[in-house]
């Protein structure tokens, strides 16, 4: 991807926002980069924001669990 992406997820409680954000994060993280393009999708270059600490912890657990698998 040449341009940064901003993804927002808005919906009611229990609709799967945290799951959806975690999926977008993982998809972006594991996308292949063309040779010589640099680590644009490196984990330190990705920002994920949530409204609550609970949602941030859930997202962290989901991402780490998926990466362990």
C-alpha positions in Angstrom: 0.0 0.0 0.0 1.4 3.3 -1.0 -0.9 5.5 1.2 -1.7 5.1 4.9 -5.1 3.8 5.6 -7.6 4.9 8.2 -10.3 2.4 9.1 -13.1 3.2 11.4 -15.6 0.8 12.8 -18.8 2.2 14.3 -21.7 0.1 15.5 -23.6 -0.8 18.7 -22.3 -2.7 21.6 -21.8 -6.4 21.0 -21.7 -6.0 17.2 -18.1 -7.2 16.8 -16.1 -4.0 16.5 -13.1 -5.3 18.4 -13.1 -8.5 16.4 -13.3 -6.5 13.2 -10.5 -4.2 14.1 -8.3 -7.1 15.1 -9.0 -8.7 11.7 -8.1 -5.5 9.8 -4.9 -5.2 11.9 -3.8 -8.7 11.2 -4.7 -8.5 7.5 -2.6 -5.3 7.2 0.3 -6.8 9.2 0.6 -10.0 7.1 0.2 -8.4 3.7 3.3 -9.1 1.6 5.5 -6.2 0.6 7.3 -6.0 -2.8 11.0 -6.5 -2.7 12.9 -3.4 -1.8 9.9 -1.4 -0.6 10.8 -1.5 3.1 8.9 -2.6 6.1 5.8 -0.4 5.7 3.6 -3.0 7.4 6.0 -3.6 10.3 4.2 -3.9 13.6 5.8 -0.8 14.9 4.3 1.3 12.0 0.7 0.3 12.7 -1.5 2.2 15.2 -4.8 0.7 16.5 -7.0 2.9 18.7 -10.0 1.8 20.7 -12.4 3.7 23.0 -11.8 1.7 26.2 -8.9 -0.2 27.8 -11.1 -3.3 27.9 -11.5 -3.2 24.1 -7.7 -2.6 23.7 -6.9 -5.6 25.9 -9.4 -7.8 24.0 -7.9 -6.7 20.7 -4.3 -7.4 22.0 -5.3 -10.9 23.2 -7.0 -11.7 19.8 -4.0 -10.6 17.8 -1.5 -12.4 20.0 -3.6 -15.6 20.0 -3.9 -15.6 16.2 -0.2 -14.9 15.7 0.7 -17.8 18.1 -1.4 -20.1 15.9 
